[in-house]
């Protein structure tokens, strides 16, 4: 009976494997910027490098890095910067999200020429305990709820989904323990992905789920 018992788990928790969810910054008005969350890749070690499985298309991008020590993105969420630290230096690689094109930056170059805050990790943009986890196409909002008492039954947090702009539309998705998970939606808003201490999970999204 625990919320989320039927949610699909697509990967077990493994060393070095994690969900890459890219924050997309959209200027809604002249004074307000909205953050949307794109679950773009499942990253996993592969041979002497990393494989990025595109969650929108299923294609695999090979990245020539043994570790992903730091990940940043441009505000539009179309270019990733991946970094492997090597003492006082680093190896820096960019991935174009729409095409999967990989580019190893020249030695001594730590960031691309595309404008962006390349010192800020994508994982630094978190929604906290609120209803601000907006999907890329502005269809849904992921909410992370606090328990009404000190702790939920079988968990510390709960993901709920609401329709964007329709507060009354509400669907409970999953209840989990530990730290709040990394989460995001596919680019077309058809799937919600999230990762907690047990692995990576996904749930299909449809407006019919609010009926």
Secondary structure, DSSP 4 states (H G I P E B T S, - for coil): --TTTTPEEEEE--TT-EEEEEEEEEE-SSS-EEEEEEEEEEEEEETTEEEEEETTT--EEEE--S---EEEE-TTS-EEEEEEEETTEEEEEEEETTT--EEEPPTT--S-SS-S-TTS-GGG----SSS-EE-TTSSEEEEEEPPSSSSBTTBSEEEEEEETTEEEEEEEEEEE-SSPPEEEE-TTS-EEEEEETTEEEEEE--GGGG-
